[in-house]
């Protein structure tokens, strides 16, 4: 950030994934240092998927009519957003919700596979593509939708269900959407353009249409589960994970005025898009971003939460960048959170920011994943965490979070 005028605090976190719901469930799962929970190796074989833990969505989406009109990815996002609002102490507080802005990272929604199948069957039987689609679509789809749900419906449903009524904007574009959403929120607060923002994303990974799209680009990891860093020997690939991750970001003065306590402070954030037309370009962009977000930091042990996907060559180039930090005097302790929760695409960078804030709040990084040869233990108190995001196809970014001394901040 260029000369920020307001310090940006994380004051609310809402998480939903294979590890369960809420902050305690996620830190508990990471502290165990074991492999991922709820990974399905049969339902979408040969591709494993990190499936969402069993959640009663009605706890955050009370109206049955709201539940019926949303697809599962929206259930996940609306639920996680509600958890973040509750955690920040602003749920059901009309005067605060009226000034809370909303920023969502979203995909293009879920296809209705049964309707797709009807169209394809009719085409095979009759050989008339245009007429078959015109006959089937008007009667099979809900009036407000088309074959893929509109991306901005997630933001709309969050506003309706949770009464978040200030401005709203939606970013699309896979991992870059999550990077841009967080960057936009942080910069707006730092510049004094907003005082409090609800920001995040959601993904339902348990969808054959989504898996088909990724595998057409040869992006999925087939076969048995393997941690992110250990997939390069077989050509790499991502294991998708269902997740919702939302944060309440807030100007420090605003949070203090209402008595809110911070998890952490977002000190800097930067994003870019390497052309990726030749080897080494991702690594060079990450080096440039690192110099932007960590310009004056004295070399020291540095905790890093990596959003690496496992796809190649992006993951290996990020690994090369991380290894090179040793030559700059830093001692990186890296954690690839996608190894345990899956790659959550639009929600991935918000998820990394949330986990970093949780670790900083208690002053300790969670242990390495069991059997992961790239992740080292870190026993010193954690004061700063670098969060990286490298898209499986496009988009790079990183943010530096710092621990807040609550005694001094009060």
Secondary structure by P-SEA (a helix, b strand, c coil): cccccbbbbbcbbbbbccccccaaaaaaaaaacccccccccccccccccccccccccccccccaaaaaaccaaaaaaaaaaaaaaaaaccccaaaaaaabbbbbbccccccaaaaaaaaaaaaaacccaaaaaaaccccccccccccccccaaaaaaaaaacccccbbbbbbcaaaaaaaaaaaaaaaaaaccccbbbbbcccccccaaaaaaaaaaccccccccccccccccccbbbbbbbbbbbbbcccaaaaaaacccccccccbbbbbbbcccccaaaaaaaaaaaaaacccccccbbbbbcccccccaaaaaaaaaaaaccccccccccccccccccccccaaaaaaaaaaaaaaaaccccccccccccbbbbcccccbbbbbbbcccbbbbbbbbbbbcccccc
